[in-house]
């Protein structure tokens, strides 16, 4: 993912914070920018300054404040890491998300039906986040950690999210083959599912479908993923019915009525 820039700051560096939203509350935006810089790989003070474009004095004050609150931690030779308070908040947030609880049985059934790993993604700003997963029992399988932030510029789940996004162009342009990616996003919108092979990660294929909420809007994307030898482009179509069935089952659990 490209580097983020704090509004009003200098040019960003080469690290990859998830993207800073300009809310008009400058101090909060800059603090979030620091956290996302560390999430994206900034491990030193200089790395945070380069990734955010903040003045050194401002970055220093924010880092110290975030450390005192437990949102950042410094571990000697390992540098800055996200702090333990964020872990507690993440754990509490996961417990309070009913979508994850409602969808998990469907993910388990999807993994069993296909023999591949199943994931549930939600969108968070400029990325998609793995909300839950059920792993394949095959020795050779894909593993997407719960909580992982992935790009919206590659992969079948990204295509489904973008099929529902009127402001998709910036993400499409970041793909290695934007013209083909744009066509496949349009195809996902028409047929209701998407596939990919080797886009986000070499040797990995996936198939994804949208999960709609009671008001008809996109609330999540359900996927199966596995080695491209089993889930290459020529074989993706046979996984689509199971993925679509899982998506409809999750919708039913959310109270969505068909028809």
PyMOL commands that set and color helices and strands:
alter all, ss='L'
color gray80, all
select helices_A, chain A and resi 26-39+45-52+56-69+76-78+84-95+98-114+156-163+169-172+178-191+228-231+233-235+237-253
alter helices_A, ss='H'
color red, helices_A
select strands_A, chain A and resi 72-74+80-82+117-124+127-134+149-150+193-197+204-212+218-227
alter strands_A, ss='S'
color yellow, strands_A
deselect
rebuild
show_as cartoon
